[in-house]
Amino acid sequence: MVPAPATVVTPLLPPASTEPPAPHIALLLPLNSKLFAKAADAVQQGFLAAAGQEANGLPVRVYPCSDESTEVAALYQQALRAGAVAVAGPLTRGGVAALAANGELMTPTLALNTLEGTRSDQLYFFGLPSEAEARQSAQRATAAGLLSAYIVSTNTPLSKRLAQAFSDEWQRAGGILRSEIIYTGDPAPLKELPEDPGNSVFLAAELDKARLLRPYIIATIPVYATSQIFAGNTRTLTNYDLSDVRFVDMPWMLQPDHTAVMIYPRSAAPLPPELDRLYALGIDAYRLLQVLFNRSYSSELPLDGVTGKVSLSGHMFQREAILAIIRQGQGVPVDSKIR
């Protein structure tokens, strides 16, 4: 049973407002963007759901914009003038880059995307990069004792990034990379993949293509992928097409009985998987911002989050997803002893 929210949510004050500044948490999101509004709304829902569980939390004020890359610097300063003592956002890579280029930030700030480079100020980063999941898939396959891998990709921009991330991590750990097969409609190369002991396959593919590719790969070859291939456990028929594929995803998608997951309400209207994961990002973003604001690193980290186990490396919060396998039309978490 979820208690009633105790945190007050205040909408963005208009520029001409005479209401005096007050301490609050600012949430900066592209809610007015045609391209990113749905993603921003999902993050906002999750963030406020987490804030509602904080009995004595600061109020949250939401600061919407249309184009983060051009508006976020001014929006950030507006929030500070209004009394913001901690800031979450922006969400897009362009927005994060614009904020990061705005000099050193002295207010605890959690950007909701990732950015390369080092910081010495109060700007931290937390996101859901698919490349991180590809690297974790390589780590899981290595831990399972697999020695060689074929990469099957579809030549889309996302597929290329996943393939590169897996390849880099696989070879860094000493694995043998056999070849990359780019699927263009001919399944013959997939049927010919060898069943050699220690061999594996990484599917660098989105769900629609992964469903087509999986049936052509010999069932006895271990196949790994990212959460891109998982649309949730309501999609049973889709999951049957991906039988025995191992993938990494978050507790929010796989473990409804997880201690942290059970605390937070789901969205009032069911969300598609890609937005549901952003809802979960919003939940953990609120919790991590509390860590930054309270400087409770040693006691609160790693965070047992709804997105996974979250730890801090430098100024980057890194998420360790959980390993799952598709069995009988369901994504099932895999015991740590069974890779």
Secondary structure, 3 states (H helix, E strand, C coil): CCCCCCCCEEECCCCCCCCCCCCEEEEEECCCCCCCHHHHHHHHHHHHHHHCCCCCCCCEEEEECCCHHHHHHHHHHHHHHCCEEEEECCCCHHHHHHHHCCCCCCCCEEECCCCCCCCCCCEEECCCCHHHHHHHHHHHHHHCCCCEEEEEECCCHHHHHHHHHHHHHHHHCCCEEEEEEECCCCCHHHHCCCCCCCEEEEEECCHHHHHHHHHHCCCCCCEEECHHHCCCCCCHHHHHCCCCEEEEECHHHHCCCCHHHHHCCCCCCCCCHHHHHHHHHHHHHHHHHHHHHHCCHHHHCCEECCCCEEEEECCEEEEECEEEEEECCEEEECCCCCC
